[in-house]
Each structure stands twice: as structure tokens, then as C-alpha cells.
Amino acid sequence: MNKWTGRTILRLGRSTPALLGTGQNALDDARAGWATTHVRGSAEVLTASARIYAARGDRETAADLSARAVAVATQTGSARNLRAALAAIAE
């Protein structure tokens, strides 16, 4: 649930930046509780986290999360996740 909450707040936060802290907390919780067996899905959470950190001005953390998302997407062979992770780096 935290994954979807964070992603939704990220979208809303583009017009209401005050919401980004709540979204960041939700995504941090999602990453902390993410099952290690759900490797492919972790790329989505990492990418959304990278975007929200970038939106809040924390480029260093955003770059680290993006790099981790790219690594997972490459490892799993997910073209969709790779495109999303690379797009997060470009933001």
C-alpha cells in the first residue's frame, strides 16, 4: 500500500510540493518492508523513491536510488523498469 500511496503523492506533489514529505515517508516505508523475493517490483519502488527525493532537492540520494533501480532492472531484464529508472536519472 505504501508503494501506491507514495507514487500517488509524487504525482500530486508536483502541484502541491508540501505533500512530498508524506510521499517520501510512504516510499521509505515501502522500501523498508519490501520482500527480498520481489526483486523486479523493487525497481518500481526505487524509481519512485528517486523521483520524490529529486523533487525535494536531494540529488545525491536520488542518484543512488536511481542507480539501484537501474541495476535491478538490468538484472531482471525488465525493459519497462529500465526505461523508468533511466528517466528518473534524467529528471
C-alpha positions as CSV (number, residue, x, y, z in Angstrom):
1,M,0.0,0.0,0.0
2,N,2.8,2.4,0.8
3,K,4.2,2.0,-2.7
4,W,0.9,3.2,-4.3
5,T,0.5,6.0,-1.7
6,G,4.0,7.3,-2.4
7,R,3.5,7.1,-6.1
8,T,0.2,9.0,-6.0
9,I,1.6,11.6,-3.7
10,L,4.5,12.1,-6.0
11,R,2.1,13.0,-8.8
12,L,0.1,15.2,-6.6
13,G,3.2,16.8,-5.1
14,R,4.2,18.3,-8.5
15,S,1.4,20.8,-8.0
16,T,1.4,20.7,-4.2
17,P,5.0,20.3,-3.0
18,A,4.0,20.3,0.7
19,L,2.8,16.7,0.1
20,L,6.2,15.4,-1.0
21,G,7.3,14.6,2.6
22,T,4.4,12.3,3.2
23,G,5.1,10.6,-0.1
24,Q,8.7,10.2,0.7
25,N,7.8,8.6,4.1
26,A,5.4,6.2,2.4
27,L,8.0,5.1,-0.2
28,D,10.7,4.8,2.5
29,D,8.4,2.5,4.4
30,A,7.6,0.6,1.2
31,R,11.3,0.0,0.6
32,A,12.0,-1.0,4.2
33,G,9.2,-3.6,4.2
34,W,9.7,-4.8,0.6
35,A,10.1,-8.6,0.4
36,T,13.6,-9.5,-0.9
37,T,11.9,-12.1,-3.1
38,H,10.0,-9.4,-5.1
39,V,13.1,-8.2,-6.9
40,R,11.5,-6.9,-10.1
41,G,8.9,-4.8,-8.2
42,S,11.7,-3.2,-6.1
43,A,12.8,-1.3,-9.2
44,E,9.5,0.5,-9.3
45,V,9.7,1.5,-5.6
46,L,13.3,2.6,-6.1
47,T,12.5,4.6,-9.1
48,A,9.5,6.3,-7.4
49,S,11.7,7.0,-4.4
50,A,14.4,8.5,-6.6
51,R,11.9,10.8,-8.2
52,I,10.5,12.0,-4.9
53,Y,14.0,12.6,-3.5
54,A,14.9,14.6,-6.6
55,A,11.7,16.6,-6.3
56,R,12.6,17.5,-2.8
57,G,16.1,18.6,-3.9
58,D,18.1,15.6,-2.5
59,R,20.0,14.8,-5.7
60,E,22.6,12.6,-4.1
61,T,20.0,10.2,-2.6
62,A,18.0,10.4,-5.8
63,A,21.1,9.4,-7.9
64,D,21.8,6.4,-5.5
65,L,18.3,5.2,-5.7
66,S,18.2,5.5,-9.5
67,A,21.4,3.6,-9.8
68,R,20.0,0.8,-7.7
69,A,16.8,0.8,-9.8
70,V,18.9,0.5,-13.0
71,A,20.8,-2.4,-11.5
72,V,17.6,-4.2,-10.6
73,A,16.0,-3.6,-13.9
74,T,19.1,-4.8,-15.7
75,Q,19.4,-7.9,-13.5
76,T,15.7,-8.8,-14.1
77,G,15.7,-7.9,-17.8
78,S,12.7,-5.5,-17.4
79,A,12.8,-3.0,-20.2
80,R,9.9,-1.1,-18.7
81,N,11.6,-0.7,-15.4
82,L,14.9,0.2,-17.1
83,R,13.2,3.0,-19.1
84,A,11.6,4.3,-15.9
85,A,14.8,4.2,-13.9
86,L,16.8,5.9,-16.6
87,A,14.1,8.6,-17.0
88,A,14.4,9.2,-13.2
89,I,18.1,9.8,-13.6
90,A,17.4,12.4,-16.4
91,E,14.9,14.4,-14.2
